[in-house]
Amino acid sequence: MFIGGFDFFVITNLVNNKLSWAIILVVGVLGYWAGDWQGYSRSQADVKKAQETAGQKAGEDAAKAANPFKASNPLEGVESNPFEEAKKILNPFN
């Protein structure tokens, strides 16, 4: 009778042990899946933000490089009129 009772205890313990391992496994898999899902969402947002920043920077750099109006004017500040002397010669009455 002792052996039969011992067998029942061992079998019950093994079933409880398997059930607890199954619960631990399910909780672990669900936790991994939830963490992976959140991490993936965060990484998508980070990648999108980095791409937008890189796109804006590239656009600004291209605009600065291709804008001919940002070039310095070599005649800026020159106030002499080359036709003033010719005007005096051609029209002495003025």
Backbone torsions as a table, in degrees:
resi	resn	phi	psi	omega
1	MET	NA	-35.2	177.6
2	PHE	-63.2	-40.7	-179.2
3	ILE	-66.5	-40.3	179.0
4	GLY	-64.5	-40.6	177.9
5	GLY	-67.9	-36.0	177.8
6	PHE	-66.1	-40.6	178.2
7	ASP	-63.3	-40.5	178.7
8	PHE	-63.3	-41.9	178.8
9	PHE	-64.2	-42.4	-179.8
10	VAL	-65.7	-43.6	-179.1
11	ILE	-65.6	-44.4	178.7
12	THR	-62.4	-41.2	178.7
13	ASN	-64.5	-41.0	178.8
14	LEU	-66.1	-40.3	179.1
15	VAL	-65.3	-44.5	177.7
16	ASN	-63.5	-38.7	179.3
17	ASN	-64.7	-44.1	178.8
18	LYS	-65.0	-39.1	178.9
19	LEU	-65.6	-41.7	179.0
20	SER	-66.5	-38.5	176.3
21	TRP	-65.2	-38.4	178.1
22	ALA	-64.9	-41.5	178.8
23	ILE	-65.5	-42.9	178.1
24	ILE	-61.4	-42.1	179.9
25	LEU	-64.4	-44.6	-179.2
26	VAL	-64.7	-44.5	178.6
27	VAL	-62.8	-40.6	178.6
28	GLY	-64.0	-44.0	179.8
29	VAL	-65.5	-43.4	178.4
30	LEU	-64.8	-39.6	177.5
31	GLY	-64.0	-42.6	178.5
32	TYR	-63.2	-43.7	-178.7
33	TRP	-63.7	-44.2	-179.6
34	ALA	-65.3	-42.3	178.8
35	GLY	-65.6	-39.9	178.7
36	ASP	-65.7	-38.9	-179.9
37	TRP	-65.2	-44.2	178.3
38	GLN	-66.4	-42.2	179.1
39	GLY	-63.9	-38.8	178.9
40	TYR	-65.1	-41.1	178.3
41	SER	-62.9	-43.1	178.6
42	ARG	-64.6	-41.4	-178.6
43	SER	-67.9	-34.5	175.8
44	GLN	-62.8	-42.8	178.9
45	ALA	-64.9	-40.5	179.1
46	ASP	-65.2	-42.1	179.9
47	VAL	-65.7	-41.6	179.4
48	LYS	-62.8	-43.3	179.7
49	LYS	-64.2	-42.2	179.4
50	ALA	-65.0	-39.2	178.7
51	GLN	-66.5	-40.7	178.8
52	GLU	-64.8	-42.0	179.4
53	THR	-64.2	-43.9	179.3
54	ALA	-65.1	-38.8	178.0
55	GLY	-64.6	-42.9	178.0
56	GLN	-64.2	-42.7	-179.7
57	LYS	-65.3	-42.2	179.0
58	ALA	-64.8	-39.5	178.2
59	GLY	-64.5	-42.6	178.2
60	GLU	-65.2	-41.6	178.5
61	ASP	-64.4	-41.4	179.3
62	ALA	-66.5	-38.5	179.6
63	ALA	-66.4	-39.2	178.9
64	LYS	-67.3	-39.1	-177.1
65	ALA	-73.2	-33.9	-173.9
66	ALA	-96.8	-0.1	-177.0
67	ASN	-86.2	108.3	-178.4
68	PRO	-73.9	-16.5	-178.1
69	PHE	-79.2	-10.9	177.1
70	LYS	-83.9	-8.1	180.0
71	ALA	-71.1	150.3	-179.6
72	SER	-76.6	144.8	-178.9
73	ASN	-90.3	121.4	-178.6
74	PRO	-69.6	-20.4	-179.9
75	LEU	-98.5	8.4	-179.7
76	GLU	-67.5	129.2	179.8
77	GLY	93.5	-8.6	178.7
78	VAL	-80.5	125.9	-176.5
79	GLU	-114.4	2.9	179.7
80	SER	-84.0	143.2	178.9
81	ASN	-105.6	117.3	-177.3
82	PRO	-67.2	-18.6	-179.1
83	PHE	-90.5	-6.5	-179.0
84	GLU	-63.9	-42.6	180.0
85	GLU	-68.3	-40.0	178.7
86	ALA	-66.5	-35.3	178.5
87	LYS	-63.6	-40.4	178.9
88	LYS	-66.9	-37.3	-179.4
89	ILE	-71.5	-44.0	-176.1
90	LEU	-76.3	-28.0	-179.1
91	ASN	-127.7	87.9	-176.8
92	PRO	-75.0	-10.2	-177.6
93	PHE	-88.2	-6.3	-176.7
94	ASN	-94.0	NA	NA
